[in-house]
Amino acid sequence: MCGIVGIIGKADVSEKLLASLRRLEYRGYDSAGLAVIKDGIIKRRRAEGKLTRLAEKLEKKPLPGSIGIGHTRWATHGVPNEANAHPHATDKVALVHNGIIENYQELRTEIEKSGRSLVSDTDTEVVVHLITQYLENGLSPEAATRKALGHLEGAFALAILFSEEENLIIATRRGSPLAIGMGDAEMFLGSDANALAGLTEEIIYLEEGDFALLSGSGVSISDENNKIVERKTHKIDIASKDVGKAGFDHFMLKEIFEQPQVIGDTLHSFINQADSKIVLPKMPIDLTSVNRITISACGTAYYAALIAKYWIESLARIPVDIDIASEFRYREALMLKGECAIFVSQSGETADTLAALRYCKNEGQKILSIVNVLESTIARESDVVLQTFAGPEIGVASTKAFTTQLTVLAVLAIDLAQKRGKLTLEQESHLVSALLEVPAKVSEVLNHDENLKKLSHELALARDVLYLGRGISYPIALEGALKLKEITYIHAEGYAAGEMKHGPIALINDGVPVIVIAPSGPLFEKTASNAQEVIARGGQVILLTDKKGSEEFGNNAQHIIALPQVDQFVAPILYAIPVQLLAYHAAVNKGTDVDQPRNLAKSVTVE
């Protein structure tokens, strides 16, 4: 969840480290810090809170040095304060860490018994003292680090400085991502490519268990068996260098309005424009013969998976199991060899999703991943990768990543159905045409922004909000509630509309906002009836429907937003947009930090 960076440069590196951390702040913003070496002395600046506080400290008291590391923290062990901020250091060693040391309490006890004093409540500080202890026993930095790593249980990416080595950073990973960038007599490292964009165009992604020695002249990498290895060099997408708000007040709003473009980009990567035929990459998986598909994901990606279940089962007639990745492997799921497991992740580094993937792989499953980052760990460990083309998503609350995930899953569902002979040519053509219309239809939905902004004023005053949907709209109700919780801190819950009378309707009283997702179609009447039950008990219904649905429902709703008429197959993609905008504007009205909501981080790389 944390972001780490490191630079071996030709001149002072503090400003570059700070700029790289800004690109990683979405990973955590509880505290931040830098460490450099100057004349054989480790010097640090740390600050509680966001990077702006660290920047203020550096402005008042610069930190010169041509080698350094930096960190932006999402707190796991120890409250957010300066003492718990990284880098942690002794007079000999400084390091930054992303991950969790699971046996830190045991190690802490042993270290304190040896007479050493720890000054933080973090799990990370024990690693600093272990390495220092082994250095004092006469081991080299490499040997001391390797010996310390042998005592660690858990997941980590580490970047380590040594006071007597002004041309060395040791970097290693186990369970958390780490990338290395090459420059002209300079070297860089970061949690992901975003951190390195603008510094280098050539990066290496470390593999699980890799141990790297960085110097100004290059990098030496050994694998988990201590064997020297060569890792493939990749080019950073030039477009990722310039990630700004483009005149919008927040990244989230910019990313919401980018959806027509990125959905179109994603569609065009899988649909031949000449004949409107779906073209997927060659797969070493015969999906037409599998008897079951398992899909696993976390958070918003999990709701995309729920929608995919409706699509795949109804169109391709393949049974689909859906699991929350953080729970999946703990139930020791029975997997039959030769079946397929699909994993959905924006970053491709989500720790729980990656663990679920490895469980399935060990159980003989073929692995298909849907990710936004093609060189991510999940992508690299998959048999097949279907990339979303969302581009960098900086806002912590997922928006365009979600709708591009839905786009890819919709394409996959149609392709599966076609290959299994479940669709006529006419039906296939109709569904593909409906998908190709989505970017334009999303643009139409965005025209409701002002109306949704007005509605958000009422929403921002609520203590509790309910979201209702049926069938394929139910996951959108769940996603709408999640968005509101994430960035407004208003309690919100999503329910299957038919379940209201089985308990949740007891929550309805005068003035409770209830957002009902109900495109016209086979389930509209049933959903409308559930909405009327809410109205009868004083609930304030905000109905998201289309023109036909609006006419059928009448005037009983507090507010009706009539979205474009579309095929029910693609409706979830469109109906995701207004729930995003409602949450965004409500958050702005409440004055919360939209792009960096409290206690959250973008890339969840710890369990």
ROKE-604933 format. One record per residue (C-alpha): x, y, z. Coordinates in steps of 0.1 Angstrom, whole numbers, padded with zeros to 4 digits, always signed. Layout:
# ROKE-604933
XYZ ...
# end
This chain:
# ROKE-604933
+0000+0000+0000 +0029+0024+0007 +0050+0040-0021 +0088+0037-0022 +0114+0054-0044 +0152+0055-0046 +0177+0074-0067 +0215+0072-0073 +0221+0104-0091 +0248+0128-0103 +0236+0157-0082 +0212+0163-0052 +0183+0140-0055 +0158+0153-0030 +0136+0172-0055 +0134+0142-0078 +0126+0119-0049 +0098+0143-0038 +0084+0145-0074 +0084+0107-0076 +0066+0104-0043 +0039+0128-0056 +0032+0102-0084 +0029+0075-0057 +0009+0094-0030 -0023+0076-0041 -0007+0045-0024 -0008+0062+0010 -0007+0096+0026 -0005+0091+0063 +0031+0103+0064 +0061+0108+0042 +0099+0110+0044 +0133+0110+0027 +0167+0098+0036 +0200+0107+0018 +0237+0101+0024 +0261+0130+0025 +0297+0126+0036 +0291+0092+0051 +0261+0104+0072 +0225+0094+0068 +0202+0124+0070 +0164+0123+0071 +0134+0145+0068 +0100+0131+0078 +0065+0145+0083 +0031+0133+0094 +0003+0137+0069 +0005+0145+0032 +0035+0152+0011 +0029+0190+0013 +0041+0189+0049 +0073+0171+0039 +0078+0196+0011 +0075+0225+0035 +0101+0209+0058 +0125+0205+0028 +0119+0241+0018 +0130+0253+0052 +0158+0228+0056 +0171+0213+0024 +0185+0178+0022 +0215+0176-0001 +0229+0143-0013 +0233+0124-0045 +0218+0091-0032 +0186+0087-0014 +0153+0069-0008 +0118+0081-0001 +0085+0068+0012 +0048+0077+0014 +0030+0057+0040 -0003+0039+0044 -0003+0030+0081 -0005-0007+0092 +0015-0009+0124 +0016+0023+0144 -0005+0054+0142 +0003+0080+0115 +0029+0103+0132 +0065+0114+0125 +0081+0088+0147 +0064+0060+0127 +0072+0076+0093 +0097+0060+0070 +0126+0060+0063 +0136+0042+0095 +0173+0044+0103 +0203+0038+0125 +0236+0055+0121 +0246+0028+0096 +0214+0019+0077 +0182+0036+0064 +0154+0018+0046 +0119+0022+0033 +0093-0006+0032 +0061-0015+0015 +0044-0046+0030 +0039-0062+0064 +0065-0081+0085 +0042-0107+0101 +0067-0119+0127 +0079-0084+0137 +0067-0087+0174 +0089-0118+0179 +0119-0100+0162 +0113-0068+0182 +0115-0088+0215 +0148-0104+0204 +0162-0070+0193 +0152-0053+0226 +0167-0081+0246 +0200-0075+0228 +0200-0040+0242 +0189-0020+0212 +0162+0006+0215 +0134+0009+0190 +0117+0043+0187 +0087+0035+0166 +0057+0012+0167 +0062+0000+0132 +0069-0035+0119 +0096-0020+0096 +0121-0008+0122 +0131-0043+0132 +0146-0048+0097 +0169-0018+0102 +0182-0031+0134 +0187-0066+0121 +0208-0054+0092 +0227-0030+0115 +0235-0058+0139 +0249-0080+0112 +0270-0051+0098 +0285-0046+0132 +0293-0083+0133 +0315-0077+0103 +0292-0087+0074 +0291-0067+0041 +0260-0048+0033 +0249-0075+0009 +0256-0104+0033 +0240-0085+0062 +0208-0078+0042 +0205-0114+0030 +0209-0127+0065 +0183-0103+0078 +0159-0113+0051 +0162-0149+0062 +0144-0139+0095 +0115-0121+0079 +0080-0135+0074 +0054-0117+0054 +0054-0095+0023 +0078-0067+0015 +0095-0045-0010 +0126-0028+0005 +0150-0001-0006 +0181+0001+0017 +0209+0027+0021 +0242+0022+0039 +0261+0052+0054 +0295+0040+0042 +0282+0032+0007 +0274+0063-0014 +0270+0044-0046 +0248+0015-0034 +0211+0009-0029 +0199-0027-0022 +0164-0034-0034 +0145-0066-0028 +0109-0078-0031 +0088-0106-0017 +0050-0102-0023 +0051-0065-0030 +0060-0049-0064 +0092-0030-0072 +0106-0016-0104 +0141-0004-0114 +0149+0023-0139 +0181+0029-0159 +0196+0063-0166 +0228+0078-0178 +0251+0071-0149 +0220+0072-0127 +0197+0045-0113 +0162+0047-0100 +0137+0025-0082 +0100+0028-0074 +0069+0008-0064 +0056+0011-0100 +0063+0027-0133 +0044+0059-0123 +0071+0067-0099 +0098+0065-0125 +0080+0083-0154 +0099+0114-0162 +0131+0100-0148 +0137+0072-0172 +0121+0054-0202 +0136+0020-0195 +0126-0001-0165 +0129-0036-0151 +0102-0052-0130 +0117-0073-0103 +0103-0108-0100 +0093-0125-0067 +0123-0131-0045 +0147-0109-0066 +0176-0092-0048 +0191-0062-0066 +0223-0042-0061 +0220-0007-0077 +0250+0015-0084 +0255+0045-0107 +0269+0022-0133 +0240-0003-0134 +0222-0031-0115 +0230-0067-0106 +0200-0089-0099 +0199-0124-0084 +0168-0145-0079 +0155-0162-0048 +0181-0190-0053 +0210-0164-0053 +0216-0170-0090 +0225-0140-0111 +0197-0134-0136 +0188-0110-0165 +0154-0094-0164 +0136-0080-0194 +0138-0043-0200 +0105-0025-0207 +0097+0010-0221 +0076+0033-0201 +0046+0046-0220 +0055+0082-0228 +0019+0093-0221 +0022+0083-0185 +0048+0110-0179 +0023+0138-0180 -0005+0129-0155 -0023+0161-0146 -0058+0172-0138 -0063+0189-0172 -0082+0218-0157 -0106+0197-0136 -0108+0203-0098 -0100+0167-0090 -0084+0137-0106 -0116+0117-0099 -0138+0141-0120 -0113+0142-0148 -0113+0104-0148 -0151+0102-0148 -0151+0125-0179 -0124+0104-0196 -0147+0074-0198 -0160+0079-0233 -0125+0079-0246 -0110+0050-0226 -0140+0028-0231 -0137+0035-0268 -0100+0027-0267 -0107-0006-0249 -0134-0016-0274 -0112-0008-0304 -0084-0030-0290 -0108-0060-0291 -0132-0053-0319 -0121-0052-0356 -0135-0019-0369 -0138-0032-0404 -0163-0060-0397 -0172-0053-0360 -0160-0088-0351 -0144-0095-0317 -0108-0104-0319 -0092-0117-0286 -0056-0127-0283 -0047-0163-0289 -0054-0183-0257 -0037-0214-0244 -0071-0220-0228 -0101-0237-0246 -0128-0217-0229 -0154-0235-0250 -0148-0267-0232 -0146-0256-0195 -0174-0266-0173 -0170-0238-0148 -0153-0204-0145 -0141-0189-0112 -0138-0151-0110 -0121-0134-0081 -0114-0098-0073 -0115-0071-0045 -0135-0039-0040 -0149-0023-0072 -0133-0050-0094 -0154-0076-0074 -0186-0058-0085 -0174-0059-0121 -0170-0096-0116 -0205-0099-0103 -0218-0083-0135 -0197-0106-0155 -0214-0136-0139 -0247-0124-0152 -0233-0119-0186 -0214-0151-0190 -0241-0173-0175 -0269-0158-0195 -0251-0156-0228 -0225-0184-0228 -0244-0207-0204 -0212-0215-0184 -0216-0217-0146 -0196-0189-0129 -0184-0188-0093 -0176-0154-0078 -0154-0150-0048 -0140-0120-0029 -0103-0126-0033 -0094-0119+0004 -0117-0148+0014 -0113-0172-0015 -0083-0194-0006 -0093-0197+0031 -0123-0218+0023 -0100-0242+0005 -0121-0240-0027 -0124-0272-0047 -0109-0266-0081 -0110-0291-0110 -0080-0292-0132 -0083-0277-0166 -0109-0252-0156 -0104-0215-0159 -0100-0188-0132 -0103-0151-0140 -0088-0123-0119 -0097-0087-0122 -0074-0059-0109 -0067-0023-0119 -0031-0023-0107 -0024-0060-0112 -0007-0059-0078 -0036-0064-0054 -0022-0087-0027 -0053-0107-0020 -0061-0112-0057 -0025-0123-0064 -0027-0148-0036 -0060-0162-0049 -0044-0164-0084 -0015-0185-0070 -0039-0207-0052 -0058-0215-0084 -0026-0220-0103 -0014-0245-0078 -0048-0262-0082 -0042-0267-0119 -0064-0238-0132 -0057-0219-0163 -0054-0182-0155 -0069-0153-0173 -0064-0118-0159 -0080-0085-0167 -0057-0057-0157 -0048-0021-0165 -0011-0025-0161 +0003-0050-0186 +0036-0056-0168 +0021-0061-0134 +0027-0092-0113 -0008-0106-0119 -0003-0101-0156 +0031-0118-0156 +0018-0148-0137 -0012-0153-0160 -0017-0176-0190 -0037-0149-0208 -0040-0112-0202 -0068-0089-0214 -0057-0053-0209 -0081-0025-0200 -0070+0008-0216 -0080+0031-0188 -0046+0048-0186 -0033+0061-0152 -0060+0063-0126 -0049+0086-0098 -0081+0091-0079 -0083+0065-0051 -0120+0058-0058 -0121+0037-0090 -0141+0051-0119 -0127+0046-0154 -0109+0014-0143 -0143-0001-0134 -0161+0008-0166 -0132-0005-0188 -0131-0037-0167 -0169-0040-0175 -0161-0034-0212 -0135-0062-0214 -0158-0086-0195 -0187-0078-0218 -0165-0085-0249 -0153-0118-0233 -0189-0128-0226 -0200-0123-0262 -0169-0141-0275 -0175-0171-0252 -0212-0172-0262 -0203-0170-0299 -0177-0197-0297 -0200-0221-0278 -0227-0216-0304 -0251-0199-0280 -0256-0168-0302 -0269-0164-0338 -0249-0141-0361 -0277-0116-0357 -0276-0117-0319 -0239-0113-0319 -0240-0084-0342 -0267-0067-0321 -0247-0071-0289 -0214-0058-0305 -0233-0029-0320 -0247-0021-0285 -0212-0021-0271 -0198+0001-0298 -0225+0027-0290 -0215+0029-0254 -0188+0057-0256 -0214+0080-0273 -0241+0070-0248 -0217+0076-0218 -0211+0111-0232 -0249+0116-0231 -0250+0105-0195 -0222+0130-0186 -0246+0157-0198 -0266+0151-0166 -0237+0163-0145 -0254+0195-0135 -0286+0178-0125 -0267+0152-0105 -0247+0180-0089 -0279+0197-0076 -0292+0163-0062 -0259+0158-0044 -0266+0188-0021 -0294+0167-0005 -0273+0136-0005 -0245+0153+0013 -0268+0160+0043 -0279+0124+0047 -0267+0102+0075 -0276+0070+0057 -0282+0062+0020 -0296+0031+0004 -0290+0019-0031 -0313-0006-0048 -0311-0027-0080 -0323-0060-0094 -0306-0085-0116 -0276-0070-0134 -0283-0036-0118 -0278-0050-0083 -0239-0049-0085 -0242-0012-0096 -0262-0006-0064 -0233-0021-0045 -0208-0001-0064 -0228+0031-0059 -0229+0026-0021 -0192+0019-0020 -0184+0051-0039 -0204+0071-0015 -0188+0055+0015 -0153+0059+0001 -0152+0096-0005 -0180+0111+0016 -0179+0089+0047 -0217+0087+0047 -0230+0053+0057 -0244+0037+0025 -0255+0002+0017 -0265-0015-0016 -0293-0041-0016 -0310-0064-0041 -0343-0046-0044 -0363-0077-0037 -0346-0082-0004 -0359-0049+0011 -0389-0066+0026 -0367-0092+0043 -0352-0067+0067 -0336-0035+0053 -0370-0018+0048 -0369-0013+0086 -0342+0013+0080 -0366+0035+0059 -0381+0066+0076 -0389+0101+0065 -0362+0116+0044 -0339+0086+0039 -0324+0089+0004 -0328+0057-0016 -0311+0056-0050 -0329+0031-0073 -0311+0018-0104 -0338+0006-0127 -0333+0007-0165 -0365-0003-0184 -0367-0040-0192 -0380-0073-0178 -0372-0064-0142 -0383-0028-0142 -0419-0034-0129 -0406-0054-0100 -0379-0028-0091 -0405-0001-0094 -0428-0019-0070 -0399-0021-0045 -0393+0016-0049 -0430+0023-0043 -0427+0004-0010 -0399+0028+0000 -0420+0058-0010 -0449+0046+0011 -0427+0046+0042 -0413+0081+0036 -0381+0073+0018 -0369+0098-0008 -0364+0079-0040 -0339+0091-0066 -0347+0070-0097 -0320+0063-0123 -0338+0050-0153 -0344+0059-0190 -0372+0077-0207 -0394+0047-0210 -0389+0038-0173 -0396+0074-0163 -0429+0074-0181 -0439+0040-0165 -0429+0050-0130 -0449+0082-0128 -0443+0112-0105 -0439+0096-0071 -0401+0097-0070 -0384+0126-0054 -0361+0129-0084 -0358+0110-0117 -0328+0110-0139 -0337+0098-0174 -0306+0082-0190 -0303+0072-0227 -0322+0042-0238 -0297+0013-0244 -0298-0025-0246 -0300-0040-0211 -0268-0059-0218 -0247-0027-0217 -0269-0008-0192 -0245-0015-0162 -0217+0004-0179 -0239+0035-0184 -0255+0034-0150 -0221+0033-0132 -0216+0069-0144 -0244+0087-0124 -0235+0069-0092 -0199+0080-0096 -0210+0116-0102 -0235+0116-0073 -0207+0104-0049 -0182+0129-0063 -0204+0160-0060 -0217+0149-0025 -0180+0146-0014 -0172+0181-0028 -0203+0195-0009 -0191+0179+0023 -0155+0192+0018 -0138+0158+0020 -0106+0150+0002 -0120+0135-0030 -0088+0121-0045 -0073+0109-0013 -0100+0099+0011 -0091+0090+0047 -0077+0056+0055 -0076+0044+0019 -0050+0038-0007 -0051+0031-0044 -0031-0001-0047 -0037-0026-0019 -0005-0045-0018 -0009-0059+0018 -0034-0085+0031 
# end
